[in-house]
Amino acid sequence: MNKVFREEKKYLISIAEFRSTAGRLEKVMMQDSHNGTHGYMIRSLYFDTPYDTD
């Protein structure tokens, strides 16, 4: 059996935190080509190490 070292943690953020974070991210990230006119909601983000060790 494979060992799984990933932990999944979920946090609720306020609308103000969302807007602040979105404003900072849009300055450094390119939008997904499938985004469309109104975009789509991101429900989860996963951060892995380069060699999939976490």
ModelCIF file with pLDDT and N, C-alpha, C, O atoms, coordinates in Angstrom:
data_MODEL
#
_entry.id   MODEL 
#
_entity.id                         1 
_entity.type                       polymer 
_entity.pdbx_number_of_molecules   1 
#
_entity_poly.entity_id                      1 
_entity_poly.type                           'polypeptide(L)' 
_entity_poly.nstd_linkage                   no 
_entity_poly.nstd_monomer                   no 
_entity_poly.pdbx_seq_one_letter_code       MNKVFREEKKYLISIAEFRSTAGRLEKVMMQDSHNGTHGYMIRSLYFDTPYDTD 
_entity_poly.pdbx_seq_one_letter_code_can   MNKVFREEKKYLISIAEFRSTAGRLEKVMMQDSHNGTHGYMIRSLYFDTPYDTD 
_entity_poly.pdbx_strand_id                 A 
#
loop_
_entity_poly_seq.entity_id 
_entity_poly_seq.num 
_entity_poly_seq.mon_id 
_entity_poly_seq.hetero 
1 1  MET n 
1 2  ASN n 
1 3  LYS n 
1 4  VAL n 
1 5  PHE n 
1 6  ARG n 
1 7  GLU n 
1 8  GLU n 
1 9  LYS n 
1 10 LYS n 
1 11 TYR n 
1 12 LEU n 
1 13 ILE n 
1 14 SER n 
1 15 ILE n 
1 16 ALA n 
1 17 GLU n 
1 18 PHE n 
1 19 ARG n 
1 20 SER n 
1 21 THR n 
1 22 ALA n 
1 23 GLY n 
1 24 ARG n 
1 25 LEU n 
1 26 GLU n 
1 27 LYS n 
1 28 VAL n 
1 29 MET n 
1 30 MET n 
1 31 GLN n 
1 32 ASP n 
1 33 SER n 
1 34 HIS n 
1 35 ASN n 
1 36 GLY n 
1 37 THR n 
1 38 HIS n 
1 39 GLY n 
1 40 TYR n 
1 41 MET n 
1 42 ILE n 
1 43 ARG n 
1 44 SER n 
1 45 LEU n 
1 46 TYR n 
1 47 PHE n 
1 48 ASP n 
1 49 THR n 
1 50 PRO n 
1 51 TYR n 
1 52 ASP n 
1 53 THR n 
1 54 ASP n 
#
_struct_asym.id          A 
_struct_asym.entity_id   1 
#
loop_
_ma_qa_metric.id 
_ma_qa_metric.mode 
_ma_qa_metric.name 
_ma_qa_metric.software_group_id 
_ma_qa_metric.type 
1 global pLDDT . pLDDT 
2 local  pLDDT . pLDDT 
#
_ma_qa_metric_global.metric_id      1 
_ma_qa_metric_global.metric_value   80.15 
_ma_qa_metric_global.model_id       1 
_ma_qa_metric_global.ordinal_id     1 
#
loop_
_ma_qa_metric_local.label_asym_id 
_ma_qa_metric_local.label_comp_id 
_ma_qa_metric_local.label_seq_id 
_ma_qa_metric_local.metric_id 
_ma_qa_metric_local.metric_value 
_ma_qa_metric_local.model_id 
_ma_qa_metric_local.ordinal_id 
A MET 1  2 72.00 1 1  
A ASN 2  2 78.00 1 2  
A LYS 3  2 80.00 1 3  
A VAL 4  2 74.00 1 4  
A PHE 5  2 74.00 1 5  
A ARG 6  2 72.00 1 6  
A GLU 7  2 75.00 1 7  
A GLU 8  2 76.00 1 8  
A LYS 9  2 78.00 1 9  
A LYS 10 2 80.00 1 10 
A TYR 11 2 82.00 1 11 
A LEU 12 2 88.00 1 12 
A ILE 13 2 89.00 1 13 
A SER 14 2 94.00 1 14 
A ILE 15 2 94.00 1 15 
A ALA 16 2 96.00 1 16 
A GLU 17 2 94.00 1 17 
A PHE 18 2 90.00 1 18 
A ARG 19 2 93.00 1 19 
A SER 20 2 95.00 1 20 
A THR 21 2 91.00 1 21 
A ALA 22 2 88.00 1 22 
A GLY 23 2 92.00 1 23 
A ARG 24 2 94.00 1 24 
A LEU 25 2 89.00 1 25 
A GLU 26 2 88.00 1 26 
A LYS 27 2 94.00 1 27 
A VAL 28 2 94.00 1 28 
A MET 29 2 87.00 1 29 
A MET 30 2 85.00 1 30 
A GLN 31 2 79.00 1 31 
A ASP 32 2 78.00 1 32 
A SER 33 2 79.00 1 33 
A HIS 34 2 78.00 1 34 
A ASN 35 2 77.00 1 35 
A GLY 36 2 74.00 1 36 
A THR 37 2 78.00 1 37 
A HIS 38 2 77.00 1 38 
A GLY 39 2 75.00 1 39 
A TYR 40 2 76.00 1 40 
A MET 41 2 75.00 1 41 
A ILE 42 2 74.00 1 42 
A ARG 43 2 74.00 1 43 
A SER 44 2 73.00 1 44 
A LEU 45 2 71.00 1 45 
A TYR 46 2 72.00 1 46 
A PHE 47 2 69.00 1 47 
A ASP 48 2 70.00 1 48 
A THR 49 2 72.00 1 49 
A PRO 50 2 71.00 1 50 
A TYR 51 2 72.00 1 51 
A ASP 52 2 65.00 1 52 
A THR 53 2 65.00 1 53 
A ASP 54 2 58.00 1 54 
#
loop_
_atom_site.group_PDB 
_atom_site.id 
_atom_site.type_symbol 
_atom_site.label_atom_id 
_atom_site.label_alt_id 
_atom_site.label_comp_id 
_atom_site.label_asym_id 
_atom_site.label_entity_id 
_atom_site.label_seq_id 
_atom_site.pdbx_PDB_ins_code 
_atom_site.Cartn_x 
_atom_site.Cartn_y 
_atom_site.Cartn_z 
_atom_site.occupancy 
_atom_site.B_iso_or_equiv 
_atom_site.pdbx_formal_charge 
_atom_site.auth_seq_id 
_atom_site.auth_comp_id 
_atom_site.auth_asym_id 
_atom_site.auth_atom_id 
_atom_site.pdbx_PDB_model_num 
ATOM 1   N N  . MET A 1 1  ? 0.836   -1.183 0.000   1.00 72.00 ? 1  MET A N  1 
ATOM 2   C CA . MET A 1 1  ? 0.000   0.000  0.000   1.00 72.00 ? 1  MET A CA 1 
ATOM 3   C C  . MET A 1 1  ? 0.880   1.245  0.000   1.00 72.00 ? 1  MET A C  1 
ATOM 4   O O  . MET A 1 1  ? 1.882   1.303  0.713   1.00 72.00 ? 1  MET A O  1 
ATOM 5   N N  . ASN A 1 2  ? 0.505   2.236  -0.797  1.00 78.00 ? 2  ASN A N  1 
ATOM 6   C CA . ASN A 1 2  ? 1.239   3.496  -0.854  1.00 78.00 ? 2  ASN A CA 1 
ATOM 7   C C  . ASN A 1 2  ? 0.939   4.353  0.366   1.00 78.00 ? 2  ASN A C  1 
ATOM 8   O O  . ASN A 1 2  ? -0.199  4.405  0.830   1.00 78.00 ? 2  ASN A O  1 
ATOM 9   N N  . LYS A 1 3  ? 1.949   5.016  0.877   1.00 80.00 ? 3  LYS A N  1 
ATOM 10  C CA . LYS A 1 3  ? 1.734   5.968  1.959   1.00 80.00 ? 3  LYS A CA 1 
ATOM 11  C C  . LYS A 1 3  ? 1.324   7.303  1.355   1.00 80.00 ? 3  LYS A C  1 
ATOM 12  O O  . LYS A 1 3  ? 1.856   7.720  0.326   1.00 80.00 ? 3  LYS A O  1 
ATOM 13  N N  . VAL A 1 4  ? 0.395   7.954  1.989   1.00 74.00 ? 4  VAL A N  1 
ATOM 14  C CA . VAL A 1 4  ? -0.061  9.263  1.539   1.00 74.00 ? 4  VAL A CA 1 
ATOM 15  C C  . VAL A 1 4  ? 0.363   10.281 2.583   1.00 74.00 ? 4  VAL A C  1 
ATOM 16  O O  . VAL A 1 4  ? -0.003  10.169 3.752   1.00 74.00 ? 4  VAL A O  1 
ATOM 17  N N  . PHE A 1 5  ? 1.132   11.268 2.163   1.00 74.00 ? 5  PHE A N  1 
ATOM 18  C CA . PHE A 1 5  ? 1.642   12.276 3.079   1.00 74.00 ? 5  PHE A CA 1 
ATOM 19  C C  . PHE A 1 5  ? 0.900   13.602 2.941   1.00 74.00 ? 5  PHE A C  1 
ATOM 20  O O  . PHE A 1 5  ? 1.154   14.534 3.703   1.00 74.00 ? 5  PHE A O  1 
ATOM 21  N N  . ARG A 1 6  ? -0.003  13.695 1.988   1.00 72.00 ? 6  ARG A N  1 
ATOM 22  C CA . ARG A 1 6  ? -0.725  14.937 1.746   1.00 72.00 ? 6  ARG A CA 1 
ATOM 23  C C  . ARG A 1 6  ? -1.760  15.158 2.845   1.00 72.00 ? 6  ARG A C  1 
ATOM 24  O O  . ARG A 1 6  ? -2.471  14.237 3.247   1.00 72.00 ? 6  ARG A O  1 
ATOM 25  N N  . GLU A 1 7  ? -1.826  16.384 3.314   1.00 75.00 ? 7  GLU A N  1 
ATOM 26  C CA . GLU A 1 7  ? -2.873  16.792 4.232   1.00 75.00 ? 7  GLU A CA 1 
ATOM 27  C C  . GLU A 1 7  ? -3.756  17.779 3.508   1.00 75.00 ? 7  GLU A C  1 
ATOM 28  O O  . GLU A 1 7  ? -3.268  18.662 2.803   1.00 75.00 ? 7  GLU A O  1 
ATOM 29  N N  . GLU A 1 8  ? -5.028  17.635 3.676   1.00 76.00 ? 8  GLU A N  1 
ATOM 30  C CA . GLU A 1 8  ? -5.950  18.575 3.054   1.00 76.00 ? 8  GLU A CA 1 
ATOM 31  C C  . GLU A 1 8  ? -6.556  19.420 4.156   1.00 76.00 ? 8  GLU A C  1 
ATOM 32  O O  . GLU A 1 8  ? -7.193  18.899 5.072   1.00 76.00 ? 8  GLU A O  1 
ATOM 33  N N  . LYS A 1 9  ? -6.358  20.724 4.064   1.00 78.00 ? 9  LYS A N  1 
ATOM 34  C CA . LYS A 1 9  ? -6.899  21.660 5.043   1.00 78.00 ? 9  LYS A CA 1 
ATOM 35  C C  . LYS A 1 9  ? -7.757  22.663 4.303   1.00 78.00 ? 9  LYS A C  1 
ATOM 36  O O  . LYS A 1 9  ? -7.351  23.187 3.266   1.00 78.00 ? 9  LYS A O  1 
ATOM 37  N N  . LYS A 1 10 ? -8.929  22.933 4.822   1.00 80.00 ? 10 LYS A N  1 
ATOM 38  C CA . LYS A 1 10 ? -9.837  23.874 4.182   1.00 80.00 ? 10 LYS A CA 1 
ATOM 39  C C  . LYS A 1 10 ? -10.108 25.024 5.136   1.00 80.00 ? 10 LYS A C  1 
ATOM 40  O O  . LYS A 1 10 ? -10.280 24.831 6.339   1.00 80.00 ? 10 LYS A O  1 
ATOM 41  N N  . TYR A 1 11 ? -10.143 26.213 4.578   1.00 82.00 ? 11 TYR A N  1 
ATOM 42  C CA . TYR A 1 11 ? -10.362 27.414 5.367   1.00 82.00 ? 11 TYR A CA 1 
ATOM 43  C C  . TYR A 1 11 ? -11.410 28.273 4.687   1.00 82.00 ? 11 TYR A C  1 
ATOM 44  O O  . TYR A 1 11 ? -11.395 28.440 3.467   1.00 82.00 ? 11 TYR A O  1 
ATOM 45  N N  . LEU A 1 12 ? -12.314 28.813 5.476   1.00 88.00 ? 12 LEU A N  1 
ATOM 46  C CA . LEU A 1 12 ? -13.259 29.796 4.954   1.00 88.00 ? 12 LEU A CA 1 
ATOM 47  C C  . LEU A 1 12 ? -12.599 31.162 5.029   1.00 88.00 ? 12 LEU A C  1 
ATOM 48  O O  . LEU A 1 12 ? -11.911 31.483 5.998   1.00 88.00 ? 12 LEU A O  1 
ATOM 49  N N  . ILE A 1 13 ? -12.818 31.965 3.989   1.00 89.00 ? 13 ILE A N  1 
ATOM 50  C CA . ILE A 1 13 ? -12.302 33.334 4.013   1.00 89.00 ? 13 ILE A CA 1 
ATOM 51  C C  . ILE A 1 13 ? -13.464 34.282 3.758   1.00 89.00 ? 13 ILE A C  1 
ATOM 52  O O  . ILE A 1 13 ? -14.471 33.907 3.158   1.00 89.00 ? 13 ILE A O  1 
ATOM 53  N N  . SER A 1 14 ? -13.310 35.493 4.213   1.00 94.00 ? 14 SER A N  1 
ATOM 54  C CA . SER A 1 14 ? -14.355 36.500 4.023   1.00 94.00 ? 14 SER A CA 1 
ATOM 55  C C  . SER A 1 14 ? -14.314 37.030 2.591   1.00 94.00 ? 14 SER A C  1 
ATOM 56  O O  . SER A 1 14 ? -13.351 36.812 1.857   1.00 94.00 ? 14 SER A O  1 
ATOM 57  N N  . ILE A 1 15 ? -15.371 37.724 2.220   1.00 94.00 ? 15 ILE A N  1 
ATOM 58  C CA . ILE A 1 15 ? -15.414 38.364 0.900   1.00 94.00 ? 15 ILE A CA 1 
ATOM 59  C C  . ILE A 1 15 ? -14.265 39.373 0.777   1.00 94.00 ? 15 ILE A C  1 
ATOM 60  O O  . ILE A 1 15 ? -13.633 39.475 -0.274  1.00 94.00 ? 15 ILE A O  1 
ATOM 61  N N  . ALA A 1 16 ? -13.999 40.120 1.862   1.00 96.00 ? 16 ALA A N  1 
ATOM 62  C CA . ALA A 1 16 ? -12.904 41.101 1.838   1.00 96.00 ? 16 ALA A CA 1 
ATOM 63  C C  . ALA A 1 16 ? -11.562 40.410 1.601   1.00 96.00 ? 16 ALA A C  1 
ATOM 64  O O  . ALA A 1 16 ? -10.746 40.906 0.825   1.00 96.00 ? 16 ALA A O  1 
ATOM 65  N N  . GLU A 1 17 ? -11.323 39.277 2.255   1.00 94.00 ? 17 GLU A N  1 
ATOM 66  C CA . GLU A 1 17 ? -10.067 38.529 2.048   1.00 94.00 ? 17 GLU A CA 1 
ATOM 67  C C  . GLU A 1 17 ? -9.988  38.012 0.617   1.00 94.00 ? 17 GLU A C  1 
ATOM 68  O O  . GLU A 1 17 ? -8.926  38.044 -0.004  1.00 94.00 ? 17 GLU A O  1 
ATOM 69  N N  . PHE A 1 18 ? -11.122 37.533 0.096   1.00 90.00 ? 18 PHE A N  1 
ATOM 70  C CA . PHE A 1 18 ? -11.164 37.044 -1.281  1.00 90.00 ? 18 PHE A CA 1 
ATOM 71  C C  . PHE A 1 18 ? -10.791 38.159 -2.255  1.00 90.00 ? 18 PHE A C  1 
ATOM 72  O O  . PHE A 1 18 ? -9.948  37.970 -3.132  1.00 90.00 ? 18 PHE A O  1 
ATOM 73  N N  . ARG A 1 19 ? -11.422 39.317 -2.096  1.00 93.00 ? 19 ARG A N  1 
ATOM 74  C CA . ARG A 1 19 ? -11.162 40.435 -3.012  1.00 93.00 ? 19 ARG A CA 1 
ATOM 75  C C  . ARG A 1 19 ? -9.715  40.906 -2.927  1.00 93.00 ? 19 ARG A C  1 
ATOM 76  O O  . ARG A 1 19 ? -9.093  41.203 -3.947  1.00 93.00 ? 19 ARG A O  1 
ATOM 77  N N  . SER A 1 20 ? -9.187  40.972 -1.726  1.00 95.00 ? 20 SER A N  1 
ATOM 78  C CA . SER A 1 20 ? -7.795  41.399 -1.543  1.00 95.00 ? 20 SER A CA 1 
ATOM 79  C C  . SER A 1 20 ? -6.837  40.418 -2.202  1.00 95.00 ? 20 SER A C  1 
ATOM 80  O O  . SER A 1 20 ? -5.916  40.820 -2.913  1.00 95.00 ? 20 SER A O  1 
ATOM 81  N N  . THR A 1 21 ? -7.056  39.136 -1.962  1.00 91.00 ? 21 THR A N  1 
ATOM 82  C CA . THR A 1 21 ? -6.184  38.103 -2.525  1.00 91.00 ? 21 THR A CA 1 
ATOM 83  C C  . THR A 1 21 ? -6.311  38.054 -4.046  1.00 91.00 ? 21 THR A C  1 
ATOM 84  O O  . THR A 1 21 ? -5.308  37.950 -4.752  1.00 91.00 ? 21 THR A O  1 
ATOM 85  N N  . ALA A 1 22 ? -7.539  38.129 -4.545  1.00 88.00 ? 22 ALA A N  1 
ATOM 86  C CA . ALA A 1 22 ? -7.761  38.104 -5.994  1.00 88.00 ? 22 ALA A CA 1 
ATOM 87  C C  . ALA A 1 22 ? -7.069  39.288 -6.660  1.00 88.00 ? 22 ALA A C  1 
ATOM 88  O O  . ALA A 1 22 ? -6.485  39.140 -7.733  1.00 88.00 ? 22 ALA A O  1 
ATOM 89  N N  . GLY A 1 23 ? -7.129  40.455 -6.034  1.00 92.00 ? 23 GLY A N  1 
ATOM 90  C CA . GLY A 1 23 ? -6.484  41.643 -6.589  1.00 92.00 ? 23 GLY A CA 1 
ATOM 91  C C  . GLY A 1 23 ? -4.976  41.489 -6.687  1.00 92.00 ? 23 GLY A C  1 
ATOM 92  O O  . GLY A 1 23 ? -4.356  41.924 -7.657  1.00 92.00 ? 23 GLY A O  1 
ATOM 93  N N  . ARG A 1 24 ? -4.390  40.863 -5.666  1.00 94.00 ? 24 ARG A N  1 
ATOM 94  C CA . ARG A 1 24 ? -2.931  40.655 -5.701  1.00 94.00 ? 24 ARG A CA 1 
ATOM 95  C C  . ARG A 1 24 ? -2.554  39.580 -6.718  1.00 94.00 ? 24 ARG A C  1 
ATOM 96  O O  . ARG A 1 24 ? -1.560  39.715 -7.432  1.00 94.00 ? 24 ARG A O  1 
ATOM 97  N N  . LEU A 1 25 ? -3.352  38.513 -6.781  1.00 89.00 ? 25 LEU A N  1 
ATOM 98  C CA . LEU A 1 25 ? -3.018  37.417 -7.696  1.00 89.00 ? 25 LEU A CA 1 
ATOM 99  C C  . LEU A 1 25 ? -3.164  37.820 -9.161  1.00 89.00 ? 25 LEU A C  1 
ATOM 100 O O  . LEU A 1 25 ? -2.373  37.391 -10.001 1.00 89.00 ? 25 LEU A O  1 
ATOM 101 N N  . GLU A 1 26 ? -4.166  38.642 -9.473  1.00 88.00 ? 26 GLU A N  1 
ATOM 102 C CA . GLU A 1 26 ? -4.355  38.995 -10.885 1.00 88.00 ? 26 GLU A CA 1 
ATOM 103 C C  . GLU A 1 26 ? -3.206  39.830 -11.435 1.00 88.00 ? 26 GLU A C  1 
ATOM 104 O O  . GLU A 1 26 ? -3.068  39.963 -12.651 1.00 88.00 ? 26 GLU A O  1 
ATOM 105 N N  . LYS A 1 27 ? -2.390  40.387 -10.568 1.00 94.00 ? 27 LYS A N  1 
ATOM 106 C CA . LYS A 1 27 ? -1.225  41.158 -11.017 1.00 94.00 ? 27 LYS A CA 1 
ATOM 107 C C  . LYS A 1 27 ? -0.046  40.269 -11.422 1.00 94.00 ? 27 LYS A C  1 
ATOM 108 O O  . LYS A 1 27 ? 0.838   40.703 -12.160 1.00 94.00 ? 27 LYS A O  1 
ATOM 109 N N  . VAL A 1 28 ? -0.038  39.033 -10.939 1.00 94.00 ? 28 VAL A N  1 
ATOM 110 C CA . VAL A 1 28 ? 1.117   38.166 -11.199 1.00 94.00 ? 28 VAL A CA 1 
ATOM 111 C C  . VAL A 1 28 ? 0.767   36.862 -11.910 1.00 94.00 ? 28 VAL A C  1 
ATOM 112 O O  . VAL A 1 28 ? 1.668   36.112 -12.286 1.00 94.00 ? 28 VAL A O  1 
ATOM 113 N N  . MET A 1 29 ? -0.518  36.574 -12.103 1.00 87.00 ? 29 MET A N  1 
ATOM 114 C CA . MET A 1 29 ? -0.913  35.309 -12.728 1.00 87.00 ? 29 MET A CA 1 
ATOM 115 C C  . MET A 1 29 ? -1.713  35.564 -14.000 1.00 87.00 ? 29 MET A C  1 
ATOM 116 O O  . MET A 1 29 ? -2.435  36.556 -14.104 1.00 87.00 ? 29 MET A O  1 
ATOM 117 N N  . MET A 1 30 ? -1.577  34.669 -14.957 1.00 85.00 ? 30 MET A N  1 
ATOM 118 C CA . MET A 1 30 ? -2.354  34.746 -16.187 1.00 85.00 ? 30 MET A CA 1 
ATOM 119 C C  . MET A 1 30 ? -3.667  34.001 -15.981 1.00 85.00 ? 30 MET A C  1 
ATOM 120 O O  . MET A 1 30 ? -3.708  32.982 -15.292 1.00 85.00 ? 30 MET A O  1 
ATOM 121 N N  . GLN A 1 31 ? -4.753  34.518 -16.588 1.00 79.00 ? 31 GLN A N  1 
ATOM 122 C CA . GLN A 1 31 ? -6.039  33.844 -16.479 1.00 79.00 ? 31 GLN A CA 1 
ATOM 123 C C  . GLN A 1 31 ? -6.069  32.606 -17.359 1.00 79.00 ? 31 GLN A C  1 
ATOM 124 O O  . GLN A 1 31 ? -5.445  32.564 -18.419 1.00 79.00 ? 31 GLN A O  1 
ATOM 125 N N  . ASP A 1 32 ? -6.788  31.621 -16.913 1.00 78.00 ? 32 ASP A N  1 
ATOM 126 C CA . ASP A 1 32 ? -7.012  30.375 -17.637 1.00 78.00 ? 32 ASP A CA 1 
ATOM 127 C C  . ASP A 1 32 ? -7.776  30.682 -18.922 1.00 78.00 ? 32 ASP A C  1 
ATOM 128 O O  . ASP A 1 32 ? -8.709  31.486 -18.906 1.00 78.00 ? 32 ASP A O  1 
ATOM 129 N N  . SER A 1 33 ? -7.398  30.060 -20.023 1.00 79.00 ? 33 SER A N  1 
ATOM 130 C CA . SER A 1 33 ? -8.068  30.316 -21.307 1.00 79.00 ? 33 SER A CA 1 
ATOM 131 C C  . SER A 1 33 ? -9.520  29.853 -21.317 1.00 79.00 ? 33 SER A C  1 
ATOM 132 O O  . SER A 1 33 ? -10.276 30.271 -22.194 1.00 79.00 ? 33 SER A O  1 
ATOM 133 N N  . HIS A 1 34 ? -9.940  29.010 -20.382 1.00 78.00 ? 34 HIS A N  1 
ATOM 134 C CA . HIS A 1 34 ? -11.313 28.519 -20.288 1.00 78.00 ? 34 HIS A CA 1 
ATOM 135 C C  . HIS A 1 34 ? -12.156 29.388 -19.357 1.00 78.00 ? 34 HIS A C  1 
ATOM 136 O O  . HIS A 1 34 ? -13.295 29.037 -19.052 1.00 78.00 ? 34 HIS A O  1 
ATOM 137 N N  . ASN A 1 35 ? -11.617 30.502 -18.908 1.00 77.00 ? 35 ASN A N  1 
ATOM 138 C CA . ASN A 1 35 ? -12.259 31.352 -17.905 1.00 77.00 ? 35 ASN A CA 1 
ATOM 139 C C  . ASN A 1 35 ? -13.615 31.890 -18.343 1.00 77.00 ? 35 ASN A C  1 
ATOM 140 O O  . ASN A 1 35 ? -14.539 31.928 -17.530 1.00 77.00 ? 35 ASN A O  1 
ATOM 141 N N  . GLY A 1 36 ? -13.767 32.298 -19.575 1.00 74.00 ? 36 GLY A N  1 
ATOM 142 C CA . GLY A 1 36 ? -15.048 32.826 -20.055 1.00 74.00 ? 36 GLY A CA 1 
ATOM 143 C C  . GLY A 1 36 ? -15.318 34.236 -19.569 1.00 74.00 ? 36 GLY A C  1 
ATOM 144 O O  . GLY A 1 36 ? -14.466 34.857 -18.934 1.00 74.00 ? 36 GLY A O  1 
ATOM 145 N N  . THR A 1 37 ? -16.511 34.742 -19.869 1.00 78.00 ? 37 THR A N  1 
ATOM 146 C CA . THR A 1 37 ? -16.893 36.111 -19.545 1.00 78.00 ? 37 THR A CA 1 
ATOM 147 C C  . THR A 1 37 ? -16.972 36.359 -18.045 1.00 78.00 ? 37 THR A C  1 
ATOM 148 O O  . THR A 1 37 ? -16.468 37.368 -17.552 1.00 78.00 ? 37 THR A O  1 
ATOM 149 N N  . HIS A 1 38 ? -17.596 35.451 -17.328 1.00 77.00 ? 38 HIS A N  1 
ATOM 150 C CA . HIS A 1 38 ? -17.819 35.640 -15.894 1.00 77.00 ? 38 HIS A CA 1 
ATOM 151 C C  . HIS A 1 38 ? -16.891 34.782 -15.043 1.00 77.00 ? 38 HIS A C  1 
ATOM 152 O O  . HIS A 1 38 ? -17.002 34.789 -13.817 1.00 77.00 ? 38 HIS A O  1 
ATOM 153 N N  . GLY A 1 39 ? -15.994 34.057 -15.658 1.00 75.00 ? 39 GLY A N  1 
ATOM 154 C CA . GLY A 1 39 ? -15.069 33.214 -14.906 1.00 75.00 ? 39 GLY A CA 1 
ATOM 155 C C  . GLY A 1 39 ? -15.744 31.971 -14.368 1.00 75.00 ? 39 GLY A C  1 
ATOM 156 O O  . GLY A 1 39 ? -16.895 31.684 -14.695 1.00 75.00 ? 39 GLY A O  1 
ATOM 157 N N  . TYR A 1 40 ? -15.040 31.255 -13.565 1.00 76.00 ? 40 TYR A N  1 
ATOM 158 C CA . TYR A 1 40 ? -15.615 30.106 -12.878 1.00 76.00 ? 40 TYR A CA 1 
ATOM 159 C C  . TYR A 1 40 ? -14.996 30.024 -11.496 1.00 76.00 ? 40 TYR A C  1 
ATOM 160 O O  . TYR A 1 40 ? -13.897 30.527 -11.263 1.00 76.00 ? 40 TYR A O  1 
ATOM 161 N N  . MET A 1 41 ? -15.705 29.391 -10.590 1.00 75.00 ? 41 MET A N  1 
ATOM 162 C CA . MET A 1 41 ? -15.287 29.374 -9.198  1.00 75.00 ? 41 MET A CA 1 
ATOM 163 C C  . MET A 1 41 ? -14.217 28.311 -8.950  1.00 75.00 ? 41 MET A C  1 
ATOM 164 O O  . MET A 1 41 ? -14.363 27.158 -9.355  1.00 75.00 ? 41 MET A O  1 
ATOM 165 N N  . ILE A 1 42 ? -13.154 28.714 -8.284  1.00 74.00 ? 42 ILE A N  1 
ATOM 166 C CA . ILE A 1 42 ? -12.125 27.782 -7.827  1.00 74.00 ? 42 ILE A CA 1 
ATOM 167 C C  . ILE A 1 42 ? -12.515 27.337 -6.430  1.00 74.00 ? 42 ILE A C  1 
ATOM 168 O O  . ILE A 1 42 ? -12.665 28.164 -5.529  1.00 74.00 ? 42 ILE A O  1 
ATOM 169 N N  . ARG A 1 43 ? -12.679 26.049 -6.248  1.00 74.00 ? 43 ARG A N  1 
ATOM 170 C CA . ARG A 1 43 ? -13.103 25.568 -4.932  1.00 74.00 ? 43 ARG A CA 1 
ATOM 171 C C  . ARG A 1 43 ? -11.960 24.971 -4.135  1.00 74.00 ? 43 ARG A C  1 
ATOM 172 O O  . ARG A 1 43 ? -12.035 24.898 -2.908  1.00 74.00 ? 43 ARG A O  1 
ATOM 173 N N  . SER A 1 44 ? -10.911 24.546 -4.807  1.00 73.00 ? 44 SER A N  1 
ATOM 174 C CA . SER A 1 44 ? -9.795  23.915 -4.103  1.00 73.00 ? 44 SER A CA 1 
ATOM 175 C C  . SER A 1 44 ? -8.480  24.278 -4.774  1.00 73.00 ? 44 SER A C  1 
ATOM 176 O O  . SER A 1 44 ? -8.410  24.403 -5.997  1.00 73.00 ? 44 SER A O  1 
ATOM 177 N N  . LEU A 1 45 ? -7.453  24.444 -3.977  1.00 71.00 ? 45 LEU A N  1 
ATOM 178 C CA . LEU A 1 45 ? -6.093  24.637 -4.474  1.00 71.00 ? 45 LEU A CA 1 
ATOM 179 C C  . LEU A 1 45 ? -5.227  23.555 -3.845  1.00 71.00 ? 45 LEU A C  1 
ATOM 180 O O  . LEU A 1 45 ? -5.372  23.253 -2.660  1.00 71.00 ? 45 LEU A O  1 
ATOM 181 N N  . TYR A 1 46 ? -4.339  22.979 -4.618  1.00 72.00 ? 46 TYR A N  1 
ATOM 182 C CA . TYR A 1 46 ? -3.444  21.958 -4.099  1.00 72.00 ? 46 TYR A CA 1 
ATOM 183 C C  . TYR A 1 46 ? -2.013  22.408 -4.333  1.00 72.00 ? 46 TYR A C  1 
ATOM 184 O O  . TYR A 1 46 ? -1.655  22.823 -5.436  1.00 72.00 ? 46 TYR A O  1 
ATOM 185 N N  . PHE A 1 47 ? -1.209  22.325 -3.306  1.00 69.00 ? 47 PHE A N  1 
ATOM 186 C CA . PHE A 1 47 ? 0.194   22.710 -3.400  1.00 69.00 ? 47 PHE A CA 1 
ATOM 187 C C  . PHE A 1 47 ? 1.043   21.473 -3.147  1.00 69.00 ? 47 PHE A C  1 
ATOM 188 O O  . PHE A 1 47 ? 1.059   20.949 -2.034  1.00 69.00 ? 47 PHE A O  1 
ATOM 189 N N  . ASP A 1 48 ? 1.736   21.011 -4.153  1.00 70.00 ? 48 ASP A N  1 
ATOM 190 C CA . ASP A 1 48 ? 2.607   19.839 -4.046  1.00 70.00 ? 48 ASP A CA 1 
ATOM 191 C C  . ASP A 1 48 ? 4.046   20.273 -4.235  1.00 70.00 ? 48 ASP A C  1 
ATOM 192 O O  . ASP A 1 48 ? 4.325   21.328 -4.805  1.00 70.00 ? 48 ASP A O  1 
ATOM 193 N N  . THR A 1 49 ? 4.947   19.447 -3.751  1.00 72.00 ? 49 THR A N  1 
ATOM 194 C CA . THR A 1 49 ? 6.360   19.724 -3.980  1.00 72.00 ? 49 THR A CA 1 
ATOM 195 C C  . THR A 1 49 ? 6.709   19.322 -5.417  1.00 72.00 ? 49 THR A C  1 
ATOM 196 O O  . THR A 1 49 ? 5.975   18.549 -6.032  1.00 72.00 ? 49 THR A O  1 
ATOM 197 N N  . PRO A 1 50 ? 7.806   19.831 -5.954  1.00 71.00 ? 50 PRO A N  1 
ATOM 198 C CA . PRO A 1 50 ? 8.160   19.535 -7.345  1.00 71.00 ? 50 PRO A CA 1 
ATOM 199 C C  . PRO A 1 50 ? 8.272   18.039 -7.659  1.00 71.00 ? 50 PRO A C  1 
ATOM 200 O O  . PRO A 1 50 ? 8.025   17.630 -8.794  1.00 71.00 ? 50 PRO A O  1 
ATOM 201 N N  . TYR A 1 51 ? 8.637   17.228 -6.680  1.00 72.00 ? 51 TYR A N  1 
ATOM 202 C CA . TYR A 1 51 ? 8.833   15.808 -6.924  1.00 72.00 ? 51 TYR A CA 1 
ATOM 203 C C  . TYR A 1 51 ? 7.725   14.956 -6.324  1.00 72.00 ? 51 TYR A C  1 
ATOM 204 O O  . TYR A 1 51 ? 7.909   13.763 -6.083  1.00 72.00 ? 51 TYR A O  1 
ATOM 205 N N  . ASP A 1 52 ? 6.558   15.582 -6.081  1.00 65.00 ? 52 ASP A N  1 
ATOM 206 C CA . ASP A 1 52 ? 5.395   14.892 -5.518  1.00 65.00 ? 52 ASP A CA 1 
ATOM 207 C C  . ASP A 1 52 ? 5.692   14.154 -4.219  1.00 65.00 ? 52 ASP A C  1 
ATOM 208 O O  . ASP A 1 52 ? 5.218   13.039 -4.001  1.00 65.00 ? 52 ASP A O  1 
ATOM 209 N N  . THR A 1 53 ? 6.488   14.794 -3.355  1.00 65.00 ? 53 THR A N  1 
ATOM 210 C CA . THR A 1 53 ? 6.799   14.171 -2.074  1.00 65.00 ? 53 THR A CA 1 
ATOM 211 C C  . THR A 1 53 ? 5.817   14.604 -0.975  1.00 65.00 ? 53 THR A C  1 
ATOM 212 O O  . THR A 1 53 ? 5.825   14.028 0.112   1.00 65.00 ? 53 THR A O  1 
ATOM 213 N N  . ASP A 1 54 ? 4.988   15.591 -1.238  1.00 58.00 ? 54 ASP A N  1 
ATOM 214 C CA . ASP A 1 54 ? 3.936   16.021 -0.316  1.00 58.00 ? 54 ASP A CA 1 
ATOM 215 C C  . ASP A 1 54 ? 2.623   16.061 -1.044  1.00 58.00 ? 54 ASP A C  1 
ATOM 216 O O  . ASP A 1 54 ? 1.598   16.400 -0.452  1.00 58.00 ? 54 ASP A O  1 
#
